[in-house]
């Protein structure tokens, strides 16, 4: 073999060797069989923790909002209930009146208690249902309708705490009789429940100089009205309880000019 042939063979082997080495460097390992794409256990646990935190926060916010709405509703109902009671007391007290010498007009306030709870009673004759003079002028003074209208101008009203029909607890009741009877302690007329939330009822009287816990115009020499009547209502146990509240209001009496008793007053059929 000549030198030229040996050179050609060596050159060819070198090229083949180089080509083989180059192809070996470009090979990549084959992907493993049986491995699926997905989340690891740690990733799932972290996701569950985040989701639970979000749901808990939303639930807490919803519960807080519902509680606040319910609390606002109860406070609104309580305020409306107090407003109705105060309006009724104001109308009756401000128009309280006496007829000198008549057995059919009075103002009596008793100081009572049941343990630590005030259970006063207020009895008075009032003209809160005053009939307009125009209506009287349309009637003949001698007609029975005129007499009935005169009587309808007066009412005997009583405020007191009494047991509820359910037998559980007390409530504030208002009793009205039109026209008034002769006995102020006689329970006549229609009775209505003003509130089953009132647990205490206290009344005080101001004569222009000092406050008194009781008043009675039926006693001899005491036939005058107080200038101001103060009423304190305890609801749901009063300020001493968690959800209790106490409300105090003072009502001046718009006393009418004294009306002299006439023979009609003693007739026990009508009031002047």
Buried (B, 14 or more C-beta within 10 A) or exposed (E): EEEEEEEEEEEEEEEEEEEEEEEEEEEEEEEEEEEEEEEEEEEEEEEEEEEEEEEEEEEEEEEEEEEEEEEEEEEEEBEEBBEEBBEBBBBBBBBBBBBEBBBBBBBBBBBBEEEEBBBBBBBBBBBBBEBEEEEBEEBEEEEEEBBEBBBBBBBBBBBBBBEEEEEEEBBBBBBBBBBBBEEBEEEBBEBEEBBBBBBBBBBBBBEEEEEEBEBBBBEEEEBBBBEBBBBBBBBBBBEEEEEBBBBEBEBEBEBBEEBEBEEBBEEEEBBB
